[in-house]
Amino acid sequence: MTKTAVMFPGQGSQTPGMGHELFMNYSGVKEIHAKADRVLNRSLSEMMFSGSEDELKKTVNTQPALVTSGTAIWRELEANGVHADFACGHSLGEYTALVASGALRFSDAVTLVEKRGQLMEEAVPDGKGAMAAIMGLDGDSLSEISEEIRQIGEVAEPANYNAEGQIVISGTKAGVEQACERAKARGARRAIPLNVSGPFHSSLMKPASERMEQVLQPVTVGDMNIPVIANVTAKPYTSSSEIKDLLTAQIHSPVRWTDTIRYLVDQGVDTFIEAGPGKVLAGLVKKVSRRATVLPVYDEETFQKAVSVFTRTDNQ
């Protein structure tokens, strides 16, 4: 094994009951959940394990839930000998990556993302924004469509560059609907509306960015023990002072996930751990590098598999 990166998923990966098996088996996981409940002054854990899907998918709940789940899994993996040379996160997951690196305290991160979720929900009235995944069309074509939509007074912008031929667009409901039709007319295989509560990573989120800048201002940022790849640049943060600026810009800027994975592969990373519910990011890695080893960790079986891989490698 040459180098390892740990990845943390973003909104859309959440599922009711996520992480409960690990919560029941590991005291370190319980400690992180208990801390989140204390910091937020509510039973986030109970909502994660027993709440409804509708309750969990509310942005103000989803974001702290995912940061808590990812942090708990990674801390327990570290306690069992797993290590990483780089950290990254998809959208919201960037906050979890910064916790893993030591740049953000967990208590600060979980509070920040709860507020981030609130600001993002308030930026655009419910039902006015939309997102859709466009399959089989290149970024240049989608940028052209985006400009066409802008000229008719609507918004439909590339928001997540997830993999070759898999780009998410975001904007006004009418703009995204029209962009989907135009994308299919230009050869896109599919245009899939996403079940999200707002037009994330689009220019419509700039009001949320401006308010988030004020929320981030008093937060203490520490030194990074692990390099973290920023969503906005697809490159490592060069300093702790850069973190607040890029987290502010991230809310209304595209997630450059394809470039992030390419950068890590170019740095010699051949093993990717996804710490959090599901295995969406692991699948996206394989679209960039078929040779990469991907280890999604979300329950006891996948946890033990990841630990055994590192134990075996360290003993060689």
C-alpha positions in Angstrom: 0.0 0.0 0.0 1.5 3.3 -1.1 -0.7 6.1 0.3 -4.2 6.3 1.8 -6.9 9.0 1.7 -9.9 9.1 4.0 -13.1 10.5 2.4 -16.2 11.7 4.1 -19.6 11.8 2.3 -22.0 14.7 2.0 -25.7 15.3 1.9 -27.7 12.5 0.3 -25.7 9.7 1.9 -27.8 9.8 5.1 -30.1 6.8 6.0 -32.2 6.2 9.1 -30.3 4.1 11.6 -26.9 5.0 10.1 -24.0 4.0 12.2 -26.1 2.3 14.9 -24.3 -1.0 14.8 -20.9 0.7 15.4 -22.5 2.8 18.1 -23.5 -0.3 19.9 -20.1 -2.0 19.6 -17.6 0.8 20.3 -17.3 3.2 23.3 -15.4 5.7 21.1 -18.3 6.0 18.7 -20.7 6.5 21.7 -18.5 9.2 23.0 -18.6 11.2 19.8 -22.4 10.9 19.6 -22.8 11.9 23.2 -20.7 15.0 22.6 -22.8 16.0 19.6 -25.9 15.7 21.7 -24.4 17.9 24.4 -23.1 20.5 22.0 -26.3 20.8 20.1 -28.5 20.5 23.2 -30.7 17.9 21.5 -30.8 14.2 20.9 -29.2 14.1 17.5 -28.3 10.5 18.0 -31.9 9.4 18.7 -33.0 11.2 15.6 -30.3 9.4 13.5 -31.1 6.0 14.9 -34.9 6.1 15.3 -36.1 9.2 13.4 -38.0 9.2 10.1 -36.4 9.6 6.7 -38.2 12.9 6.2 -36.8 14.2 9.5 -33.3 13.1 8.8 -33.2 14.6 5.3 -33.9 18.1 6.6 -30.7 20.0 5.9 -30.4 21.3 9.4 -30.4 17.7 10.7 -28.5 15.9 7.9 -25.4 18.0 8.1 -24.6 17.5 11.8 -25.7 13.9 11.6 -23.1 13.2 8.8 -20.3 15.0 10.5 -21.0 13.1 13.7 -21.2 9.7 11.9 -18.0 10.3 9.9 -16.0 11.6 12.8 -17.1 8.7 15.1 -16.1 6.1 12.5 -12.8 7.7 11.7 -11.8 8.2 15.4 -12.5 4.5 16.0 -10.6 3.5 12.9 -7.6 5.5 14.1 -7.8 3.9 17.5 -7.5 0.5 15.7 -4.4 1.4 13.8 -5.8 2.8 10.5 -4.1 5.9 9.2 -4.4 8.3 6.3 -2.0 10.5 4.3 -4.7 12.8 3.0 -8.3 13.7 3.9 -11.2 15.0 1.7 -14.9 15.3 1.9 -17.7 15.8 -0.6 -19.4 19.2 0.0 -20.5 19.0 3.7 -18.0 16.2 4.2 -15.1 18.7 3.9 -16.0 19.8 7.5 -15.5 16.2 8.7 -12.2 16.0 6.8 -11.1 19.2 8.6 -12.0 17.6 12.0 -10.0 14.5 11.0 -7.0 16.7 10.2 -7.2 18.5 13.5 -7.9 21.9 11.9 -11.4 22.1 13.4 -12.6 20.9 16.8 -15.5 18.4 16.5 -17.7 20.6 18.8 -17.1 23.6 16.5 -17.7 21.6 13.3 -21.0 20.1 14.4 -22.3 23.5 15.5 -21.1 25.2 12.3 -22.8 22.7 10.0 -26.1 22.9 11.9 -26.0 26.7 11.3 -24.8 26.0 7.7 -27.8 23.8 7.1 -30.1 26.5 8.5 -28.6 29.2 6.3 -28.8 27.0 3.2 -32.5 26.3 3.9 -33.3 30.0 4.3 -31.4 31.1 1.2 -34.0 29.8 -1.3 -37.7 29.2 -0.4 -38.7 25.6 -0.4 -39.8 24.3 -3.8 -38.1 27.2 -5.7 -34.8 25.4 -6.2 -33.8 22.1 -7.7 -30.8 19.8 -8.6 -30.4 17.1 -11.1 -27.8 14.6 -12.1 -26.8 14.6 -15.8 -25.4 11.4 -17.1 -23.3 11.1 -20.2 -22.7 14.8 -21.1 -19.4 16.7 -20.8 -18.8 19.7 -18.7 -18.4 22.1 -21.6 -21.8 21.2 -23.0 -23.4 21.7 -19.6 -21.7 25.1 -19.2 -23.1 26.2 -22.6 -26.6 25.0 -21.5 -26.1 26.9 -18.2 -25.4 30.1 -20.1 -28.5 29.6 -22.3 -30.6 29.2 -19.2 -29.1 32.3 -17.7 -30.1 34.3 -20.8 -33.8 33.5 -20.2 -33.7 34.6 -16.6 -33.3 31.2 -14.9 -30.4 29.4 -13.2 -29.0 25.9 -13.9 -25.3 25.7 -13.1 -22.8 22.8 -12.8 -22.7 22.1 -9.1 -20.9 18.7 -8.6 -18.3 17.4 -11.0 -18.6 13.9 -9.5 -17.1 11.7 -12.3 -16.6 11.7 -16.0 -20.0 11.8 -17.5 -21.7 12.4 -14.2 -22.3 16.0 -13.3 -25.0 17.5 -11.0 -26.6 20.8 -12.0 -28.3 23.2 -9.5 -30.5 26.2 -9.8 -34.1 27.4 -10.0 -36.7 24.7 -10.5 -37.7 26.0 -13.9 -34.1 26.4 -15.0 -33.1 22.9 -14.0 -36.1 21.4 -15.7 -35.3 23.2 -18.9 -31.6 22.3 -18.6 -32.5 18.7 -18.3 -34.5 18.8 -21.5 -31.7 20.5 -23.4 -29.1 18.1 -22.0 -31.1 15.1 -23.2 -31.5 16.8 -26.6 -27.7 17.1 -26.8 -27.1 13.4 -26.1 -27.2 13.0 -22.3 -28.2 9.4 -21.4 -30.2 10.4 -18.4 -31.3 13.5 -16.4 -32.3 12.5 -12.9 -34.0 15.0 -10.6 -32.5 14.8 -7.1 -34.5 14.7 -3.9 -32.9 17.7 -2.2 -34.2 20.7 -0.3 -32.4 23.4 -2.2 -30.1 24.5 -5.1 -26.8 23.7 -3.4 -23.5 24.9 -4.8 -25.1 27.4 -7.1 -25.0 31.2 -7.2 -28.4 31.1 -5.5 -26.6 30.1 -2.4 -24.5 33.4 -2.2 -26.7 34.8 0.6 -25.9 31.8 2.7 -22.2 32.2 1.9 -22.2 35.8 3.1 -23.9 34.9 6.4 -21.7 31.8 6.8 -18.6 34.0 6.5 -19.8 35.9 9.7 -20.5 32.6 11.5 -17.0 31.3 10.7 -15.2 34.5 11.7 -14.8 33.8 15.5 -14.0 30.1 15.1 -10.4 28.9 16.0 -8.7 27.0 13.3 -5.7 24.8 14.2 -2.9 23.3 12.3 -3.6 20.4 10.0 -2.0 17.0 10.8 -3.2 15.6 7.5 -3.4 17.5 4.3 -7.0 18.3 3.4 -8.2 18.7 -0.3 -10.5 21.7 -0.7 -13.7 21.3 -2.8 -13.3 24.7 -4.5 -9.7 24.2 -5.7 -9.3 20.4 -5.7 -5.9 21.0 -4.1 -4.6 20.9 -0.5 -5.2 23.8 1.7 -1.9 25.7 1.8 -2.5 27.3 5.3 -5.0 27.3 8.1 -5.8 30.9 7.3 -7.2 29.8 3.9 -9.8 27.4 5.5 -12.5 30.0 6.4 -12.3 31.7 2.9 -12.7 28.4 1.0 -15.5 27.1 3.3 -17.3 30.3 2.7 -16.9 30.0 -1.1 -17.7 26.3 -1.1 -21.4 26.9 -0.4 -22.0 28.6 -3.8 -19.1 27.0 -5.8 -19.0 23.7 -7.6 -17.6 20.6 -5.9 -14.6 19.5 -8.0 -14.7 15.9 -6.9 -13.3 14.3 -10.1 -10.3 16.6 -10.0 -9.9 15.9 -6.2 -9.6 12.1 -6.8 -7.3 12.6 -9.8 -5.0 14.8 -7.7 -4.9 12.2 -5.0 -4.1 9.4 -7.5 -1.3 11.6 -8.9 0.1 11.9 -5.4 0.4 8.1 -5.2 -2.8 7.4 -3.3 -4.0 3.9 -4.1 -6.3 3.2 -1.1 -9.5 5.2 -0.3 -11.5 4.8 2.9 -15.0 6.2 2.9 -16.0 6.9 6.5 -19.7 7.4 6.8 -23.0 5.9 5.6 -23.1 4.3 2.2 -20.5 3.8 -0.5 -21.3 6.5 -3.1 -17.8 8.1 -2.9 -16.2 4.7 -3.2 -18.1 4.2 -6.5 -17.0 7.5 -7.8 -13.3 6.7 -7.1 -13.6 3.6 -9.2 -14.8 5.7 -12.1 -11.5 7.7 -11.9 -9.1 4.8 -11.0 -10.1 1.2 -11.5 -7.0 0.0 -9.8 -7.7 1.8 -6.5 -8.6 -0.1 -3.4 -11.8 1.3 -1.9 -13.0 0.6 1.6 -16.4 2.0 2.5 -16.8 1.8 6.3 -20.3 2.0 7.7 -21.0 -1.1 9.8 -19.2 -3.8 11.8 -18.3 -5.9 8.8 -16.8 -3.1 6.7 -15.1 -1.7 9.8 -13.3 -5.0 10.5 -12.3 -5.3 6.8 -10.6 -1.9 6.8 -8.8 -2.7 10.1 -7.6 -6.0 8.7 -6.3 -4.4 5.6 -4.1 -2.0 7.6 -3.1 -4.7 10.1 -2.0 -7.0 7.3 -0.1 -4.2 5.6 1.7 -3.0 8.7 2.9 -6.5 9.5 4.4 -7.1 6.1 
